[in-house]
Amino acid sequence: AILSAHPTTRSNTTTTTVTNRTRHDFLAQNDDIHQLVAAMNTNGRYYKLNLTNLATGRQPTLEFRQHSATSSFDKVSAWVRFCTVFCTNSARLAPPTPFEAGRSLDWMFEALFRYVVKDRALCE
């Protein structure tokens, strides 16, 4: 759902379609950071979500590379707020269940904000 919010120029280099259920099952079965990084960043660090630093130990960081360049304070501050709340709540909340097949992209995007982000200011 989050992928729909940004330009296609920030798309991953892989064209394989992976279902929400497949992602959910993979994450539930693997607790090794190196396996996660290998699965998510197969050809290096240039993905929307770069986890490479977690595996290399270079820095304990996640890199969100999805937003386009901007000098707009409002856009930058909303993006930083979104990333911060998304990470904090994802670590704090119980793991979600996969979306049911057939849910619309709009429904999934709204669910992301309702159940994970939980920030009214970002929903406007």
N, CA, C and O atoms as CSV, one atom per row, in Angstrom:
chain,resi,resn,atom,element,x,y,z
A,1,ALA,N,N,0.814,-1.194,0.000
A,1,ALA,CA,C,0.000,0.000,0.000
A,1,ALA,C,C,0.855,1.254,0.000
A,1,ALA,O,O,0.549,2.217,-0.703
A,2,ILE,N,N,1.920,1.249,0.780
A,2,ILE,CA,C,2.766,2.439,0.861
A,2,ILE,C,C,3.417,2.748,-0.488
A,2,ILE,O,O,3.702,3.907,-0.788
A,3,LEU,N,N,3.651,1.725,-1.296
A,3,LEU,CA,C,4.294,1.935,-2.590
A,3,LEU,C,C,3.455,2.805,-3.510
A,3,LEU,O,O,3.991,3.452,-4.411
A,4,SER,N,N,2.154,2.828,-3.296
A,4,SER,CA,C,1.273,3.606,-4.158
A,4,SER,C,C,1.369,5.096,-3.899
A,4,SER,O,O,0.875,5.886,-4.705
A,5,ALA,N,N,1.984,5.504,-2.810
A,5,ALA,CA,C,2.005,6.916,-2.438
A,5,ALA,C,C,3.108,7.708,-3.115
A,5,ALA,O,O,3.141,8.933,-2.998
A,6,HIS,N,N,4.002,7.049,-3.813
A,6,HIS,CA,C,5.149,7.740,-4.384
A,6,HIS,C,C,5.333,7.404,-5.859
A,6,HIS,O,O,4.781,6.419,-6.349
A,7,PRO,N,N,6.100,8.213,-6.558
A,7,PRO,CA,C,6.276,8.024,-8.001
A,7,PRO,C,C,6.887,6.676,-8.363
A,7,PRO,O,O,7.644,6.105,-7.578
A,8,THR,N,N,6.566,6.175,-9.529
A,8,THR,CA,C,7.105,4.894,-9.973
A,8,THR,C,C,8.600,4.959,-10.233
A,8,THR,O,O,9.239,3.915,-10.370
A,9,THR,N,N,9.175,6.147,-10.304
A,9,THR,CA,C,10.620,6.267,-10.513
A,9,THR,C,C,11.400,5.724,-9.324
A,9,THR,O,O,12.607,5.503,-9.427
A,10,ARG,N,N,10.729,5.509,-8.199
A,10,ARG,CA,C,11.380,4.965,-7.016
A,10,ARG,C,C,11.096,3.472,-6.868
A,10,ARG,O,O,11.218,2.927,-5.771
A,11,SER,N,N,10.729,2.820,-7.936
A,11,SER,CA,C,10.375,1.407,-7.842
A,11,SER,C,C,11.612,0.538,-7.679
A,11,SER,O,O,12.716,0.913,-8.074
A,12,ASN,N,N,11.401,-0.625,-7.089
A,12,ASN,CA,C,12.497,-1.575,-6.908
A,12,ASN,C,C,12.975,-2.093,-8.252
A,12,ASN,O,O,12.255,-2.015,-9.248
A,13,THR,N,N,14.189,-2.620,-8.279
A,13,THR,CA,C,14.756,-3.097,-9.528
A,13,THR,C,C,14.205,-4.460,-9.921
A,13,THR,O,O,14.384,-4.878,-11.065
A,14,THR,N,N,13.555,-5.152,-9.030
A,14,THR,CA,C,13.000,-6.459,-9.353
A,14,THR,C,C,11.566,-6.316,-9.857
A,14,THR,O,O,10.838,-5.428,-9.414
A,15,THR,N,N,11.166,-7.169,-10.762
A,15,THR,CA,C,9.816,-7.098,-11.304
A,15,THR,C,C,8.950,-8.255,-10.816
A,15,THR,O,O,7.819,-8.410,-11.277
A,16,THR,N,N,9.448,-9.056,-9.906
A,16,THR,CA,C,8.695,-10.181,-9.379
A,16,THR,C,C,7.568,-9.678,-8.488
A,16,THR,O,O,7.784,-8.833,-7.619
A,17,THR,N,N,6.374,-10.199,-8.705
A,17,THR,CA,C,5.251,-9.840,-7.867
A,17,THR,C,C,5.201,-10.790,-6.687
A,17,THR,O,O,5.179,-12.009,-6.859
A,18,VAL,N,N,5.183,-10.229,-5.493
A,18,VAL,CA,C,5.128,-11.012,-4.276
A,18,VAL,C,C,3.852,-10.615,-3.552
A,18,VAL,O,O,3.578,-9.429,-3.374
A,19,THR,N,N,3.080,-11.596,-3.140
A,19,THR,CA,C,1.821,-11.297,-2.466
A,19,THR,C,C,2.069,-10.907,-1.016
A,19,THR,O,O,3.119,-11.202,-0.446
A,20,ASN,N,N,1.089,-10.245,-0.439
A,20,ASN,CA,C,1.145,-9.874,0.964
A,20,ASN,C,C,1.281,-11.127,1.835
A,20,ASN,O,O,2.026,-11.120,2.816
A,21,ARG,N,N,0.580,-12.181,1.488
A,21,ARG,CA,C,0.639,-13.437,2.250
A,21,ARG,C,C,2.053,-14.017,2.220
A,21,ARG,O,O,2.549,-14.488,3.243
A,22,THR,N,N,2.703,-13.986,1.060
A,22,THR,CA,C,4.066,-14.507,0.931
A,22,THR,C,C,5.020,-13.717,1.821
A,22,THR,O,O,5.847,-14.300,2.522
A,23,ARG,N,N,4.906,-12.394,1.792
A,23,ARG,CA,C,5.751,-11.559,2.649
A,23,ARG,C,C,5.515,-11.866,4.118
A,23,ARG,O,O,6.461,-12.042,4.885
A,24,HIS,N,N,4.250,-11.931,4.503
A,24,HIS,CA,C,3.885,-12.197,5.887
A,24,HIS,C,C,4.447,-13.538,6.348
A,24,HIS,O,O,5.036,-13.627,7.425
A,25,ASP,N,N,4.269,-14.573,5.543
A,25,ASP,CA,C,4.769,-15.908,5.897
A,25,ASP,C,C,6.289,-15.926,6.006
A,25,ASP,O,O,6.836,-16.548,6.916
A,26,PHE,N,N,6.975,-15.252,5.090
A,26,PHE,CA,C,8.436,-15.198,5.136
A,26,PHE,C,C,8.909,-14.537,6.430
A,26,PHE,O,O,9.791,-15.056,7.114
A,27,LEU,N,N,8.315,-13.389,6.759
A,27,LEU,CA,C,8.717,-12.674,7.970
A,27,LEU,C,C,8.418,-13.485,9.224
A,27,LEU,O,O,9.179,-13.433,10.191
A,28,ALA,N,N,7.323,-14.231,9.218
A,28,ALA,CA,C,6.960,-15.042,10.385
A,28,ALA,C,C,7.919,-16.218,10.574
A,28,ALA,O,O,8.114,-16.673,11.701
A,29,GLN,N,N,8.513,-16.709,9.505
A,29,GLN,CA,C,9.368,-17.891,9.574
A,29,GLN,C,C,10.849,-17.572,9.738
A,29,GLN,O,O,11.632,-18.471,10.046
A,30,ASN,N,N,11.256,-16.329,9.545
A,30,ASN,CA,C,12.673,-15.985,9.581
A,30,ASN,C,C,12.942,-14.913,10.621
A,30,ASN,O,O,12.308,-13.858,10.632
A,31,ASP,N,N,13.894,-15.206,11.494
A,31,ASP,CA,C,14.264,-14.208,12.487
A,31,ASP,C,C,15.736,-13.820,12.384
A,31,ASP,O,O,16.269,-13.156,13.273
A,32,ASP,N,N,16.381,-14.228,11.318
A,32,ASP,CA,C,17.782,-13.900,11.105
A,32,ASP,C,C,17.881,-12.660,10.214
A,32,ASP,O,O,17.329,-12.634,9.114
A,33,ILE,N,N,18.579,-11.646,10.690
A,33,ILE,CA,C,18.665,-10.383,9.951
A,33,ILE,C,C,19.337,-10.556,8.596
A,33,ILE,O,O,18.978,-9.869,7.640
A,34,HIS,N,N,20.294,-11.449,8.500
A,34,HIS,CA,C,20.989,-11.662,7.229
A,34,HIS,C,C,20.063,-12.279,6.175
A,34,HIS,O,O,20.149,-11.935,4.996
A,35,GLN,N,N,19.179,-13.188,6.600
A,35,GLN,CA,C,18.193,-13.756,5.676
A,35,GLN,C,C,17.210,-12.689,5.210
A,35,GLN,O,O,16.839,-12.635,4.037
A,36,LEU,N,N,16.800,-11.847,6.143
A,36,LEU,CA,C,15.866,-10.775,5.798
A,36,LEU,C,C,16.491,-9.814,4.782
A,36,LEU,O,O,15.861,-9.457,3.787
A,37,VAL,N,N,17.726,-9.403,5.040
A,37,VAL,CA,C,18.402,-8.482,4.123
A,37,VAL,C,C,18.607,-9.131,2.759
A,37,VAL,O,O,18.397,-8.491,1.729
A,38,ALA,N,N,19.016,-10.395,2.747
A,38,ALA,CA,C,19.217,-11.098,1.475
A,38,ALA,C,C,17.919,-11.179,0.674
A,38,ALA,O,O,17.938,-11.072,-0.553
A,39,ALA,N,N,16.808,-11.364,1.354
A,39,ALA,CA,C,15.519,-11.460,0.665
A,39,ALA,C,C,15.007,-10.105,0.194
A,39,ALA,O,O,14.421,-10.002,-0.883
A,40,MET,N,N,15.225,-9.070,0.995
A,40,MET,CA,C,14.676,-7.754,0.679
A,40,MET,C,C,15.570,-6.924,-0.226
A,40,MET,O,O,15.068,-6.143,-1.034
A,41,ASN,N,N,16.878,-7.076,-0.111
A,41,ASN,CA,C,17.837,-6.274,-0.883
A,41,ASN,C,C,18.776,-7.203,-1.637
A,41,ASN,O,O,19.970,-7.263,-1.344
A,42,THR,N,N,18.237,-7.920,-2.602
A,42,THR,CA,C,18.986,-8.962,-3.302
A,42,THR,C,C,20.153,-8.451,-4.129
A,42,THR,O,O,21.141,-9.167,-4.296
A,43,ASN,N,N,20.068,-7.236,-4.651
A,43,ASN,CA,C,21.122,-6.708,-5.528
A,43,ASN,C,C,21.739,-5.424,-4.984
A,43,ASN,O,O,21.968,-4.478,-5.738
A,44,GLY,N,N,22.007,-5.385,-3.694
A,44,GLY,CA,C,22.622,-4.194,-3.132
A,44,GLY,C,C,21.651,-3.323,-2.376
A,44,GLY,O,O,20.608,-3.792,-1.920
A,45,ARG,N,N,21.989,-2.061,-2.244
A,45,ARG,CA,C,21.259,-1.166,-1.357
A,45,ARG,C,C,20.245,-0.265,-2.045
A,45,ARG,O,O,19.540,0.473,-1.355
A,46,TYR,N,N,20.138,-0.287,-3.344
A,46,TYR,CA,C,19.301,0.690,-4.036
A,46,TYR,C,C,17.859,0.212,-4.205
A,46,TYR,O,O,17.395,-0.051,-5.315
A,47,TYR,N,N,17.171,0.108,-3.074
A,47,TYR,CA,C,15.770,-0.272,-3.006
A,47,TYR,C,C,15.033,0.785,-2.199
A,47,TYR,O,O,15.657,1.586,-1.503
A,48,LYS,N,N,13.698,0.790,-2.293
A,48,LYS,CA,C,12.900,1.755,-1.538
A,48,LYS,C,C,13.152,1.630,-0.043
A,48,LYS,O,O,13.192,2.627,0.678
A,49,LEU,N,N,13.319,0.407,0.408
A,49,LEU,CA,C,13.663,0.150,1.795
A,49,LEU,C,C,15.005,-0.569,1.794
A,49,LEU,O,O,15.095,-1.733,1.405
A,50,ASN,N,N,16.031,0.122,2.225
A,50,ASN,CA,C,17.380,-0.435,2.240
A,50,ASN,C,C,17.708,-0.920,3.642
A,50,ASN,O,O,17.772,-0.127,4.582
A,51,LEU,N,N,17.917,-2.228,3.781
A,51,LEU,CA,C,18.250,-2.832,5.070
A,51,LEU,C,C,19.715,-3.251,5.151
A,51,LEU,O,O,20.137,-3.821,6.157
A,52,THR,N,N,20.485,-2.981,4.118
A,52,THR,CA,C,21.854,-3.473,4.005
A,52,THR,C,C,22.712,-3.146,5.229
A,52,THR,O,O,23.486,-3.990,5.678
A,53,ASN,N,N,22.586,-1.943,5.769
A,53,ASN,CA,C,23.410,-1.563,6.916
A,53,ASN,C,C,23.180,-2.449,8.134
A,53,ASN,O,O,24.085,-2.627,8.950
A,54,LEU,N,N,21.994,-2.999,8.263
A,54,LEU,CA,C,21.716,-3.879,9.395
A,54,LEU,C,C,22.546,-5.157,9.317
A,54,LEU,O,O,22.963,-5.686,10.348
A,55,ALA,N,N,22.787,-5.653,8.117
A,55,ALA,CA,C,23.554,-6.885,7.940
A,55,ALA,C,C,25.053,-6.649,8.001
A,55,ALA,O,O,25.800,-7.487,8.507
A,56,THR,N,N,25.487,-5.518,7.490
A,56,THR,CA,C,26.931,-5.250,7.451
A,56,THR,C,C,27.464,-4.730,8.775
A,56,THR,O,O,28.662,-4.823,9.042
A,57,GLY,N,N,26.584,-4.184,9.607
A,57,GLY,CA,C,27.012,-3.611,10.868
A,57,GLY,C,C,27.594,-2.218,10.720
A,57,GLY,O,O,28.067,-1.629,11.692
A,58,ARG,N,N,27.560,-1.690,9.505
A,58,ARG,CA,C,28.103,-0.350,9.240
A,58,ARG,C,C,27.401,0.700,10.098
A,58,ARG,O,O,28.054,1.530,10.731
A,59,GLN,N,N,26.076,0.661,10.118
A,59,GLN,CA,C,25.260,1.543,10.940
A,59,GLN,C,C,23.978,0.792,11.274
A,59,GLN,O,O,23.516,-0.007,10.459
A,60,PRO,N,N,23.393,1.020,12.436
A,60,PRO,CA,C,22.127,0.347,12.753
A,60,PRO,C,C,20.941,1.141,12.195
A,60,PRO,O,O,20.099,1.629,12.949
A,61,THR,N,N,20.887,1.261,10.870
A,61,THR,CA,C,19.859,2.113,10.265
A,61,THR,C,C,19.057,1.402,9.187
A,61,THR,O,O,19.528,0.464,8.544
A,62,LEU,N,N,17.832,1.876,9.012
A,62,LEU,CA,C,16.987,1.552,7.864
A,62,LEU,C,C,17.014,2.792,6.988
A,62,LEU,O,O,16.992,3.910,7.502
A,63,GLU,N,N,17.061,2.618,5.690
A,63,GLU,CA,C,16.999,3.764,4.793
A,63,GLU,C,C,15.728,3.681,3.964
A,63,GLU,O,O,15.499,2.709,3.244
A,64,PHE,N,N,14.912,4.709,4.078
A,64,PHE,CA,C,13.724,4.831,3.257
A,64,PHE,C,C,14.101,5.698,2.068
A,64,PHE,O,O,14.329,6.896,2.230
A,65,ARG,N,N,14.170,5.123,0.885
A,65,ARG,CA,C,14.613,5.835,-0.319
A,65,ARG,C,C,13.448,6.082,-1.278
A,65,ARG,O,O,13.648,6.152,-2.491
A,66,GLN,N,N,12.274,6.209,-0.758
A,66,GLN,CA,C,11.109,6.277,-1.615
A,66,GLN,C,C,10.703,7.689,-2.001
A,66,GLN,O,O,10.180,7.898,-3.096
A,67,HIS,N,N,10.926,8.638,-1.150
A,67,HIS,CA,C,10.436,9.993,-1.415
A,67,HIS,C,C,11.264,10.682,-2.497
A,67,HIS,O,O,12.482,10.515,-2.564
A,68,SER,N,N,10.600,11.443,-3.326
A,68,SER,CA,C,11.294,12.205,-4.364
A,68,SER,C,C,11.957,13.439,-3.746
A,68,SER,O,O,11.618,13.837,-2.632
A,69,ALA,N,N,12.879,14.025,-4.455
A,69,ALA,CA,C,13.575,15.218,-3.973
A,69,ALA,C,C,12.594,16.381,-3.847
A,69,ALA,O,O,11.714,16.563,-4.687
A,70,THR,N,N,12.763,17.165,-2.782
A,70,THR,CA,C,11.907,18.324,-2.582
A,70,THR,C,C,12.596,19.303,-1.632
A,70,THR,O,O,13.451,18.923,-0.833
A,71,SER,N,N,12.206,20.558,-1.739
A,71,SER,CA,C,12.667,21.560,-0.780
A,71,SER,C,C,11.487,22.080,0.039
A,71,SER,O,O,11.612,23.069,0.762
A,72,SER,N,N,10.354,21.415,-0.077
A,72,SER,CA,C,9.154,21.801,0.650
A,72,SER,C,C,9.233,21.319,2.097
A,72,SER,O,O,9.309,20.117,2.351
A,73,PHE,N,N,9.214,22.252,3.039
A,73,PHE,CA,C,9.241,21.897,4.456
A,73,PHE,C,C,8.075,20.993,4.815
A,73,PHE,O,O,8.257,20.016,5.542
A,74,ASP,N,N,6.883,21.298,4.322
A,74,ASP,CA,C,5.703,20.498,4.649
A,74,ASP,C,C,5.855,19.050,4.195
A,74,ASP,O,O,5.524,18.127,4.939
A,75,LYS,N,N,6.357,18.848,2.970
A,75,LYS,CA,C,6.543,17.486,2.463
A,75,LYS,C,C,7.609,16.736,3.243
A,75,LYS,O,O,7.423,15.572,3.601
A,76,VAL,N,N,8.724,17.400,3.507
A,76,VAL,CA,C,9.828,16.755,4.233
A,76,VAL,C,C,9.401,16.421,5.654
A,76,VAL,O,O,9.643,15.310,6.127
A,77,SER,N,N,8.775,17.357,6.331
A,77,SER,CA,C,8.386,17.098,7.723
A,77,SER,C,C,7.328,16.002,7.815
A,77,SER,O,O,7.361,15.194,8.743
A,78,ALA,N,N,6.392,15.960,6.871
A,78,ALA,CA,C,5.392,14.884,6.876
A,78,ALA,C,C,6.052,13.531,6.619
A,78,ALA,O,O,5.674,12.535,7.237
A,79,TRP,N,N,7.037,13.481,5.714
A,79,TRP,CA,C,7.725,12.225,5.413
A,79,TRP,C,C,8.542,11.743,6.610
A,79,TRP,O,O,8.523,10.555,6.931
A,80,VAL,N,N,9.252,12.645,7.265
A,80,VAL,CA,C,10.039,12.272,8.447
A,80,VAL,C,C,9.107,11.796,9.551
A,80,VAL,O,O,9.379,10.796,10.215
A,81,ARG,N,N,8.026,12.505,9.740
A,81,ARG,CA,C,7.048,12.103,10.762
A,81,ARG,C,C,6.475,10.726,10.442
A,81,ARG,O,O,6.363,9.877,11.326
A,82,PHE,N,N,6.115,10.507,9.185
A,82,PHE,CA,C,5.573,9.204,8.783
A,82,PHE,C,C,6.584,8.088,9.067
A,82,PHE,O,O,6.233,7.085,9.689
A,83,CYS,N,N,7.824,8.250,8.620
A,83,CYS,CA,C,8.848,7.207,8.809
A,83,CYS,C,C,9.086,6.917,10.289
A,83,CYS,O,O,9.219,5.759,10.687
A,84,THR,N,N,9.137,7.971,11.099
A,84,THR,CA,C,9.362,7.809,12.531
A,84,THR,C,C,8.215,7.059,13.197
A,84,THR,O,O,8.435,6.102,13.939
A,85,VAL,N,N,7.000,7.497,12.928
A,85,VAL,CA,C,5.832,6.851,13.528
A,85,VAL,C,C,5.679,5.425,13.010
A,85,VAL,O,O,5.346,4.518,13.773
A,86,PHE,N,N,5.920,5.225,11.728
A,86,PHE,CA,C,5.818,3.890,11.135
A,86,PHE,C,C,6.774,2.917,11.819
A,86,PHE,O,O,6.374,1.811,12.182
A,87,CYS,N,N,8.027,3.315,11.998
A,87,CYS,CA,C,9.023,2.442,12.633
A,87,CYS,C,C,8.702,2.209,14.112
A,87,CYS,O,O,8.746,1.076,14.591
A,88,THR,N,N,8.382,3.272,14.821
A,88,THR,CA,C,8.076,3.164,16.247
A,88,THR,C,C,6.883,2.254,16.491
A,88,THR,O,O,6.950,1.348,17.322
A,89,ASN,N,N,5.792,2.491,15.772
A,89,ASN,CA,C,4.595,1.686,15.976
A,89,ASN,C,C,4.757,0.259,15.458
A,89,ASN,O,O,4.180,-0.668,16.026
A,90,SER,N,N,5.518,0.072,14.408
A,90,SER,CA,C,5.752,-1.286,13.907
A,90,SER,C,C,6.501,-2.125,14.938
A,90,SER,O,O,6.236,-3.319,15.076
A,91,ALA,N,N,7.428,-1.514,15.654
A,91,ALA,CA,C,8.178,-2.229,16.694
A,91,ALA,C,C,7.330,-2.434,17.944
A,91,ALA,O,O,7.504,-3.423,18.656
A,92,ARG,N,N,6.437,-1.529,18.208
A,92,ARG,CA,C,5.654,-1.542,19.443
A,92,ARG,C,C,4.388,-2.395,19.360
A,92,ARG,O,O,4.002,-3.026,20.345
A,93,LEU,N,N,3.751,-2.419,18.214
A,93,LEU,CA,C,2.454,-3.090,18.071
A,93,LEU,C,C,2.615,-4.574,17.745
A,93,LEU,O,O,3.673,-5.021,17.302
A,94,ALA,N,N,1.553,-5.312,17.971
A,94,ALA,CA,C,1.537,-6.736,17.620
A,94,ALA,C,C,1.635,-6.890,16.103
A,94,ALA,O,O,1.173,-6.021,15.364
A,95,PRO,N,N,2.232,-7.986,15.631
A,95,PRO,CA,C,2.329,-8.196,14.179
A,95,PRO,C,C,0.936,-8.256,13.544
A,95,PRO,O,O,0.016,-8.842,14.114
A,96,PRO,N,N,0.784,-7.653,12.372
A,96,PRO,CA,C,-0.523,-7.670,11.709
A,96,PRO,C,C,-0.786,-9.003,11.024
A,96,PRO,O,O,0.126,-9.795,10.788
A,97,THR,N,N,-2.039,-9.223,10.715
A,97,THR,CA,C,-2.400,-10.367,9.889
A,97,THR,C,C,-2.383,-9.902,8.444
A,97,THR,O,O,-2.555,-8.711,8.184
A,98,PRO,N,N,-2.180,-10.808,7.500
A,98,PRO,CA,C,-2.153,-10.390,6.089
A,98,PRO,C,C,-3.520,-9.870,5.643
A,98,PRO,O,O,-4.552,-10.264,6.186
A,99,PHE,N,N,-3.514,-8.988,4.655
A,99,PHE,CA,C,-4.763,-8.510,4.079
A,99,PHE,C,C,-5.460,-9.658,3.371
A,99,PHE,O,O,-4.817,-10.548,2.815
A,100,GLU,N,N,-6.779,-9.623,3.401
A,100,GLU,CA,C,-7.553,-10.606,2.652
A,100,GLU,C,C,-7.370,-10.347,1.163
A,100,GLU,O,O,-7.226,-9.200,0.739
A,101,ALA,N,N,-7.375,-11.395,0.385
A,101,ALA,CA,C,-7.271,-11.257,-1.072
A,101,ALA,C,C,-8.425,-10.398,-1.574
A,101,ALA,O,O,-9.546,-10.495,-1.074
A,102,GLY,N,N,-8.144,-9.570,-2.552
A,102,GLY,CA,C,-9.181,-8.762,-3.165
A,102,GLY,C,C,-9.367,-7.391,-2.545
A,102,GLY,O,O,-10.184,-6.610,-3.034
A,103,ARG,N,N,-8.641,-7.072,-1.491
A,103,ARG,CA,C,-8.752,-5.731,-0.904
A,103,ARG,C,C,-8.179,-4.712,-1.883
A,103,ARG,O,O,-7.172,-4.964,-2.545
A,104,SER,N,N,-8.829,-3.571,-1.962
A,104,SER,CA,C,-8.375,-2.541,-2.898
A,104,SER,C,C,-7.131,-1.849,-2.342
A,104,SER,O,O,-6.877,-1.869,-1.138
A,105,LEU,N,N,-6.369,-1.243,-3.238
A,105,LEU,CA,C,-5.185,-0.499,-2.840
A,105,LEU,C,C,-5.563,0.642,-1.895
A,105,LEU,O,O,-4.851,0.908,-0.927
A,106,ASP,N,N,-6.675,1.312,-2.170
A,106,ASP,CA,C,-7.134,2.392,-1.288
A,106,ASP,C,C,-7.436,1.858,0.106
A,106,ASP,O,O,-7.072,2.488,1.099
A,107,TRP,N,N,-8.097,0.704,0.195
A,107,TRP,CA,C,-8.413,0.117,1.493
A,107,TRP,C,C,-7.127,-0.218,2.254
A,107,TRP,O,O,-7.032,0.056,3.450
A,108,MET,N,N,-6.135,-0.807,1.573
A,108,MET,CA,C,-4.881,-1.172,2.231
A,108,MET,C,C,-4.129,0.072,2.705
A,108,MET,O,O,-3.539,0.067,3.786
A,109,PHE,N,N,-4.148,1.130,1.904
A,109,PHE,CA,C,-3.476,2.367,2.281
A,109,PHE,C,C,-4.130,2.979,3.514
A,109,PHE,O,O,-3.437,3.415,4.433
A,110,GLU,N,N,-5.451,3.014,3.536
A,110,GLU,CA,C,-6.168,3.525,4.705
A,110,GLU,C,C,-5.893,2.663,5.932
A,110,GLU,O,O,-5.751,3.186,7.037
A,111,ALA,N,N,-5.818,1.352,5.747
A,111,ALA,CA,C,-5.532,0.446,6.866
A,111,ALA,C,C,-4.141,0.698,7.439
A,111,ALA,O,O,-3.946,0.618,8.652
A,112,LEU,N,N,-3.179,1.001,6.580
A,112,LEU,CA,C,-1.825,1.325,7.029
A,112,LEU,C,C,-1.868,2.492,8.018
A,112,LEU,O,O,-1.243,2.435,9.077
A,113,PHE,N,N,-2.593,3.532,7.677
A,113,PHE,CA,C,-2.687,4.689,8.566
A,113,PHE,C,C,-3.522,4.395,9.805
A,113,PHE,O,O,-3.190,4.854,10.898
A,114,ARG,N,N,-4.583,3.648,9.649
A,114,ARG,CA,C,-5.485,3.372,10.766
A,114,ARG,C,C,-4.837,2.470,11.810
A,114,ARG,O,O,-4.992,2.710,13.007
A,115,TYR,N,N,-4.113,1.436,11.378
A,115,TYR,CA,C,-3.613,0.430,12.304
A,115,TYR,C,C,-2.121,0.529,12.631
A,115,TYR,O,O,-1.691,0.016,13.664
A,116,VAL,N,N,-1.337,1.164,11.791
A,116,VAL,CA,C,0.102,1.244,12.053
A,116,VAL,C,C,0.533,2.676,12.358
A,116,VAL,O,O,1.144,2.926,13.397
A,117,VAL,N,N,0.231,3.602,11.484
A,117,VAL,CA,C,0.709,4.976,11.646
A,117,VAL,C,C,-0.010,5.657,12.807
A,117,VAL,O,O,0.637,6.252,13.669
A,118,LYS,N,N,-1.327,5.577,12.840
A,118,LYS,CA,C,-2.133,6.129,13.923
A,118,LYS,C,C,-1.812,7.593,14.221
A,118,LYS,O,O,-1.747,7.986,15.386
A,119,ASP,N,N,-1.615,8.385,13.203
A,119,ASP,CA,C,-1.297,9.808,13.377
A,119,ASP,C,C,-2.320,10.621,12.597
A,119,ASP,O,O,-2.270,10.660,11.368
A,120,ARG,N,N,-3.232,11.259,13.281
A,120,ARG,CA,C,-4.323,12.003,12.624
A,120,ARG,C,C,-3.796,13.134,11.738
A,120,ARG,O,O,-4.380,13.435,10.697
A,121,ALA,N,N,-2.694,13.756,12.155
A,121,ALA,CA,C,-2.161,14.882,11.381
A,121,ALA,C,C,-1.678,14.420,9.995
A,121,ALA,O,O,-1.770,15.174,9.026
A,122,LEU,N,N,-1.170,13.194,9.902
A,122,LEU,CA,C,-0.697,12.685,8.618
A,122,LEU,C,C,-1.834,12.201,7.727
A,122,LEU,O,O,-1.649,12.051,6.520
A,123,CYS,N,N,-2.984,11.960,8.292
A,123,CYS,CA,C,-4.127,11.466,7.506
A,123,CYS,C,C,-4.827,12.573,6.750
A,123,CYS,O,O,-5.648,12.296,5.876
A,124,GLU,N,N,-4.529,13.796,7.059
A,124,GLU,CA,C,-5.223,14.927,6.412
A,124,GLU,C,C,-4.612,15.262,5.082
A,124,GLU,O,O,-5.070,16.183,4.407
